Amino acid sequence: MKRSEAYSRVEPTGPVVPVVLDSPHSGTAYPEDFAAAVPMVALRQSEDSYVDELYASGPRHGAVLIAARFPRAYIDANRSLLDIDTDLLDAPWPGPAVPSRKTQLGIGLVWRKLDTGMPIYDRRLTVAELRRRITEYHQPYQKAVKDAIDSVHAHFGAVWHINCHSMPAVSSAISEEGPGKPRADFVLGDRDGTTCDPAFTSLVRDALADMGYDVKVNDPYKGVELVRAFSDPPAGRHSLQIEVNRRLYMDERTRERSAGFPRLARDIERLVKSVCAYAAERGSHACDGHDHGHVHGPGCGHDHSHDHAHGHHHTHDHSHDHGQHHHEPHDHAHDHSHGHGHAGPKTER
């Protein structure tokens, strides 16, 4: 397992398949410089608790699993680098800032408030603090996901990426759909069919429905930055966000696993196994002449030293909800884009 301050990466232990799993919101290592003004019990309400554990079976079936170690309230790995809340800073931000609807609600790149509406800080952050959070946590995590996707795609000619999340049982005070509304067991987000082949969304939906779960697609969560930035279905890059309802596996008040955790973990393993089989069949078609029944690693006989040149600048098109913007390069950015201007609102996690 590769481990940094920002993330862990678990390599496949079974025959490698073109699947990447990432859990950007399950981190529990709270940096000492957070200096939040709310109790830890309140901060932890923002965690996608245990999601990395629910998908821990992925490597056994040939998938790479990446998980953030830092909490989303500190800096959100599933936000654009440009999604900066300037109201949270004590000085002007020196680079571009393109706040989204979620930033206006206080839950952008760095959260200003919790889902309950409770302010997180009793101060403003310095520009230096935000720079550090970006360069030491946000960028390394997004780069790790991009590297994994690029490497798998380079080897197999295609990749299936699942962005793994959990959601509260009912909507919160700042939810787009209004407070107090019960959520489905699972919500799949493919940004209205733009981030993956519809057949992949259907596969996941049908697999979960066959297990007896209530599944919705793009309601209320459509997916956000990690599926948007790294997807390109015509090029064989398929990304799907999966939200699982926390009531299925934990007590949201105490944050403890419930009696339902083992069953849900088994069902998610069944889902992951199906996804891996689906991807293995299609990946092998996309990469003729390779034997994929091997485990990557030292001595596997393959050269995996792909150079992905991450010293790029953010240039992706925000026309889906911000209109036309031109951004000058700045020193925090690396390329997360494939040049997509996906239509439709950006409903985030």
C-alpha positions as CSV (number, residue, x, y, z in Angstrom):
1,M,0.0,0.0,0.0
2,K,1.3,3.4,-1.0
3,R,0.6,6.0,1.8
4,S,1.2,9.7,2.0
5,E,-0.1,12.4,4.3
6,A,-2.9,13.1,1.7
7,Y,-4.0,9.6,0.6
8,S,-3.5,5.9,0.6
9,R,-3.3,3.7,-2.5
10,V,-4.0,0.0,-2.4
11,E,-2.8,-2.0,-5.4
12,P,-4.7,-5.0,-6.9
13,T,-3.9,-8.3,-5.2
14,G,-5.8,-10.3,-7.9
15,P,-5.5,-10.2,-11.7
16,V,-5.5,-6.6,-12.6
17,V,-8.6,-5.1,-14.3
18,P,-9.2,-1.6,-15.7
19,V,-11.1,-0.3,-12.6
20,V,-10.1,2.6,-10.3
21,L,-12.0,3.2,-7.1
22,D,-11.6,6.4,-5.1
23,S,-13.0,7.6,-1.8
24,P,-12.3,11.4,-1.4
25,H,-14.4,12.0,1.7
26,S,-13.7,9.2,4.1
27,G,-10.5,10.7,5.7
28,T,-10.3,11.0,9.4
29,A,-6.8,12.5,9.9
30,Y,-7.5,16.0,11.0
31,P,-4.4,18.3,10.5
32,E,-3.2,20.2,13.5
33,D,-3.6,23.6,11.8
34,F,-7.3,23.1,11.1
35,A,-8.2,25.3,14.1
36,A,-11.9,24.9,13.7
37,A,-14.3,26.6,16.1
38,V,-16.8,23.7,16.3
39,P,-16.5,20.5,18.3
40,M,-15.0,17.4,16.6
41,V,-18.3,15.6,16.9
42,A,-19.9,18.3,14.7
43,L,-17.0,18.3,12.2
44,R,-17.2,14.5,11.8
45,Q,-20.8,14.8,10.5
46,S,-19.3,15.8,7.2
47,E,-17.3,12.6,6.8
48,D,-18.2,9.8,4.4
49,S,-17.5,7.4,7.3
50,Y,-16.1,3.9,6.4
51,V,-16.6,4.3,2.7
52,D,-13.1,3.2,2.1
53,E,-13.7,0.1,4.2
54,L,-16.9,-0.7,2.3
55,Y,-14.9,-0.8,-1.0
56,A,-11.9,-2.5,0.5
57,S,-12.6,-5.6,-1.5
58,G,-11.8,-3.8,-4.7
59,P,-8.1,-4.8,-4.9
60,R,-9.0,-8.5,-4.4
61,H,-10.9,-8.3,-7.6
62,G,-8.2,-6.4,-9.5
63,A,-9.1,-2.7,-8.9
64,V,-6.9,0.1,-7.6
65,L,-8.3,1.8,-4.4
66,I,-7.4,5.3,-3.5
67,A,-8.7,7.0,-0.3
68,A,-8.1,10.5,1.1
69,R,-6.7,10.6,4.6
70,F,-7.7,14.2,5.3
71,P,-11.3,15.3,6.1
72,R,-13.4,17.0,3.5
73,A,-14.2,19.9,5.8
74,Y,-10.5,20.8,5.8
75,I,-10.3,20.9,2.0
76,D,-12.7,19.0,-0.4
77,A,-10.9,16.8,-2.9
78,N,-14.1,16.6,-4.9
79,R,-14.1,20.3,-5.8
80,S,-12.5,22.3,-8.6
81,L,-9.3,24.1,-7.7
82,L,-11.0,27.3,-8.8
83,D,-14.0,26.8,-6.4
84,I,-12.5,29.2,-3.8
85,D,-14.6,31.0,-1.2
86,T,-13.1,34.4,-1.1
87,D,-15.3,35.4,1.8
88,L,-13.4,32.9,3.9
89,L,-10.0,34.6,3.3
90,D,-8.4,37.6,5.1
91,A,-6.9,38.9,1.9
92,P,-7.6,38.8,-1.8
93,W,-6.9,35.5,-3.5
94,P,-4.0,36.0,-6.0
95,G,-5.3,33.6,-8.6
96,P,-8.6,32.9,-10.4
97,A,-11.6,32.1,-8.3
98,V,-14.8,30.8,-9.8
99,P,-17.2,30.0,-7.0
100,S,-19.9,27.5,-7.6
101,R,-23.4,27.3,-6.1
102,K,-22.0,25.1,-3.3
103,T,-19.4,27.8,-2.5
104,Q,-22.3,30.3,-2.1
105,L,-23.8,27.8,0.4
106,G,-20.5,27.7,2.3
107,I,-19.3,24.2,1.2
108,G,-16.9,24.9,-1.7
109,L,-13.2,24.0,-1.9
110,V,-12.7,24.8,1.8
111,W,-15.9,24.6,3.8
112,R,-17.0,27.7,5.6
113,K,-20.0,26.0,7.3
114,L,-21.3,22.5,8.0
115,D,-24.4,21.0,6.4
116,T,-26.3,22.2,9.5
117,G,-25.4,25.8,8.7
118,M,-23.1,26.0,11.7
119,P,-20.0,28.1,10.9
120,I,-16.7,26.1,11.1
121,Y,-14.4,29.0,11.9
122,D,-14.4,32.1,14.2
123,R,-11.7,33.6,12.0
124,R,-10.7,34.1,8.4
125,L,-8.1,31.9,6.8
126,T,-4.9,33.3,5.4
127,V,-3.9,33.0,1.8
128,A,-0.9,31.0,2.9
129,E,-3.1,28.5,4.8
130,L,-5.3,27.9,1.7
131,R,-2.2,27.5,-0.5
132,R,-0.8,24.9,1.9
133,R,-4.1,22.9,1.9
134,I,-4.1,23.0,-1.8
135,T,-0.5,22.0,-2.4
136,E,-0.2,19.4,0.4
137,Y,-3.6,17.7,0.3
138,H,-6.0,18.7,-2.6
139,Q,-3.5,18.5,-5.4
140,P,-1.7,15.3,-4.3
141,Y,-5.1,13.5,-4.0
142,Q,-6.4,14.6,-7.3
143,K,-3.1,13.8,-8.9
144,A,-3.1,10.3,-7.4
145,V,-6.6,9.6,-8.9
146,K,-5.5,11.0,-12.3
147,D,-2.3,9.0,-12.3
148,A,-4.2,5.8,-11.6
149,I,-6.8,6.4,-14.3
150,D,-4.1,7.4,-16.8
151,S,-2.0,4.4,-16.1
152,V,-4.9,1.9,-16.3
153,H,-6.1,3.6,-19.5
154,A,-2.6,3.5,-21.1
155,H,-2.3,-0.2,-20.4
156,F,-5.8,-1.4,-21.2
157,G,-7.1,1.2,-23.6
158,A,-10.1,1.9,-21.4
159,V,-10.8,2.5,-17.7
160,W,-13.9,2.4,-15.4
161,H,-13.7,4.8,-12.5
162,I,-16.1,4.7,-9.5
163,N,-16.1,7.8,-7.2
164,C,-17.3,6.4,-3.9
165,H,-19.4,8.4,-1.4
166,S,-22.0,8.1,1.3
167,M,-25.0,10.4,2.0
168,P,-27.1,11.3,5.0
169,A,-30.4,9.4,5.3
170,V,-32.3,12.7,4.9
171,S,-31.5,16.0,3.2
172,S,-29.9,18.7,5.3
173,A,-30.8,22.4,5.9
174,I,-28.6,23.5,3.0
175,S,-29.6,20.7,0.5
176,E,-30.7,21.8,-2.9
177,E,-33.9,19.6,-2.6
178,G,-34.8,21.2,0.8
179,P,-34.4,19.8,4.3
180,G,-35.8,16.6,5.8
181,K,-36.4,14.6,2.6
182,P,-35.6,10.8,2.8
183,R,-32.9,9.6,0.4
184,A,-32.8,6.4,-1.7
185,D,-30.5,3.5,-0.7
186,F,-28.1,4.4,-3.5
187,V,-27.8,7.4,-5.9
188,L,-25.7,7.1,-9.0
189,G,-24.3,10.2,-10.7
190,D,-23.1,10.4,-14.3
191,R,-23.9,14.1,-14.9
192,D,-26.9,13.3,-17.0
193,G,-25.1,10.6,-19.0
194,T,-22.0,12.6,-19.9
195,T,-19.3,11.0,-17.7
196,C,-19.7,7.3,-18.7
197,D,-21.4,5.0,-21.2
198,P,-25.1,4.7,-20.2
199,A,-24.6,0.9,-20.2
200,F,-22.2,1.2,-17.3
201,T,-24.7,3.2,-15.3
202,S,-27.3,0.6,-16.1
203,L,-25.1,-2.2,-15.1
204,V,-24.5,-0.7,-11.6
205,R,-28.2,0.3,-11.2
206,D,-29.5,-3.1,-12.2
207,A,-26.9,-4.9,-10.0
208,L,-28.0,-3.0,-6.9
209,A,-31.7,-3.2,-7.8
210,D,-31.4,-7.0,-8.1
211,M,-30.1,-7.1,-4.5
212,G,-33.2,-5.3,-3.4
213,Y,-31.9,-1.7,-3.1
214,D,-33.8,1.4,-4.0
215,V,-31.6,3.2,-6.6
216,K,-32.0,6.6,-8.2
217,V,-29.9,8.1,-11.0
218,N,-28.8,11.8,-10.9
219,D,-31.4,12.5,-8.1
220,P,-30.3,14.4,-6.1
221,Y,-26.6,13.9,-6.8
222,K,-25.3,14.2,-10.4
223,G,-21.6,14.0,-9.6
224,V,-19.0,16.7,-9.5
225,E,-15.3,17.4,-10.0
226,L,-13.6,14.0,-9.9
227,V,-16.1,12.4,-12.3
228,R,-16.3,15.5,-14.5
229,A,-12.6,16.2,-14.8
230,F,-11.4,12.6,-15.5
231,S,-14.1,11.3,-17.7
232,D,-14.1,11.0,-21.5
233,P,-16.5,8.2,-22.6
234,P,-15.6,8.4,-26.3
235,A,-12.0,7.8,-25.4
236,G,-12.8,4.9,-23.1
237,R,-12.7,6.9,-19.8
238,H,-15.9,6.1,-17.8
239,S,-16.5,7.7,-14.4
240,L,-19.5,7.1,-12.2
241,Q,-20.3,8.6,-8.7
242,I,-22.0,6.2,-6.2
243,E,-23.7,7.5,-3.1
244,V,-24.8,5.0,-0.4
245,N,-27.2,5.9,2.3
246,R,-25.6,5.9,5.7
247,R,-28.6,4.5,7.4
248,L,-27.8,1.2,5.8
249,Y,-24.5,0.7,7.7
250,M,-24.0,3.2,10.5
251,D,-25.5,5.3,13.3
252,E,-25.3,8.8,12.0
253,R,-25.4,10.3,15.6
254,T,-22.6,8.2,17.1
255,R,-20.8,7.5,13.9
256,E,-20.5,3.8,14.9
257,R,-21.0,1.0,12.4
258,S,-24.4,-0.7,12.7
259,A,-25.4,-4.3,12.4
260,G,-26.1,-3.6,8.7
261,F,-22.4,-2.9,7.9
262,P,-21.3,-6.5,7.1
263,R,-24.2,-7.2,4.8
264,L,-23.7,-3.9,2.9
265,A,-20.0,-4.6,2.6
266,R,-20.8,-8.0,1.1
267,D,-23.3,-6.5,-1.3
268,I,-20.8,-3.8,-2.4
269,E,-18.2,-6.5,-3.0
270,R,-20.7,-8.3,-5.2
271,L,-21.2,-5.0,-7.1
272,V,-17.5,-4.4,-7.4
273,K,-16.9,-8.0,-8.6
274,S,-19.5,-7.4,-11.3
275,V,-18.0,-4.1,-12.4
276,C,-14.5,-5.7,-12.5
277,A,-15.8,-8.5,-14.7
278,Y,-17.5,-6.1,-17.0
279,A,-14.4,-3.9,-17.3
280,A,-12.1,-6.9,-17.7
281,E,-14.0,-8.1,-20.7
282,R,-14.2,-4.7,-22.4
283,G,-10.7,-3.7,-21.4
284,S,-9.2,-6.8,-22.9
285,H,-11.0,-5.9,-26.2
286,A,-9.6,-2.4,-26.1
287,C,-6.0,-3.6,-25.6
288,D,-5.4,-6.5,-28.0
289,G,-2.2,-8.5,-27.6
290,H,-1.9,-8.2,-23.8
291,D,-2.3,-10.9,-21.2
292,H,-4.1,-9.2,-18.3
293,G,-4.2,-12.3,-16.1
294,H,-1.3,-11.0,-14.0
295,V,-0.7,-8.9,-10.9
296,H,1.1,-5.7,-11.5
297,G,4.1,-4.9,-9.4
298,P,7.8,-5.5,-9.2
299,G,8.8,-8.3,-11.5
300,C,5.5,-8.5,-13.4
301,G,7.2,-8.0,-16.7
302,H,5.5,-4.8,-17.7
303,D,6.7,-1.2,-17.8
304,H,4.3,0.9,-15.9
305,S,6.4,4.1,-15.7
306,H,4.0,6.2,-17.7
307,D,4.9,9.9,-17.7
308,H,1.7,12.0,-17.2
309,A,3.3,15.4,-16.9
310,H,1.2,16.9,-14.1
311,G,2.7,20.4,-14.1
312,H,-0.2,21.7,-16.1
313,H,-2.7,24.4,-15.5
314,H,-6.4,24.2,-14.9
315,T,-8.1,24.9,-18.2
316,H,-11.3,23.0,-18.1
317,D,-14.5,24.5,-19.3
318,H,-16.9,25.8,-16.7
319,S,-19.6,26.7,-19.2
320,H,-21.9,24.1,-17.7
321,D,-22.8,26.5,-14.8
322,H,-20.6,29.5,-14.9
323,G,-20.7,30.8,-18.4
324,Q,-17.5,31.6,-20.3
325,H,-14.4,32.3,-18.3
326,H,-10.8,32.8,-19.3
327,H,-8.3,31.9,-16.6
328,E,-4.7,33.0,-16.6
329,P,-2.3,30.2,-15.5
330,H,-1.4,30.4,-11.8
331,D,1.0,28.5,-9.6
332,H,-1.4,26.2,-7.8
333,A,-2.8,24.3,-10.8
334,H,-2.3,21.1,-12.5
335,D,-4.3,19.6,-15.3
336,H,-7.5,17.8,-14.4
337,S,-9.2,18.4,-17.7
338,H,-10.2,16.7,-20.8
339,G,-11.7,19.8,-22.2
340,H,-15.3,19.0,-21.4
341,G,-18.1,21.5,-21.1
342,H,-20.8,19.2,-19.7
343,A,-24.3,20.5,-19.6
344,G,-26.5,20.5,-16.6
345,P,-26.4,21.7,-13.1
346,K,-23.5,20.7,-10.8
347,T,-25.1,18.9,-7.8
348,E,-22.2,18.1,-5.5
349,R,-21.1,15.9,-2.7
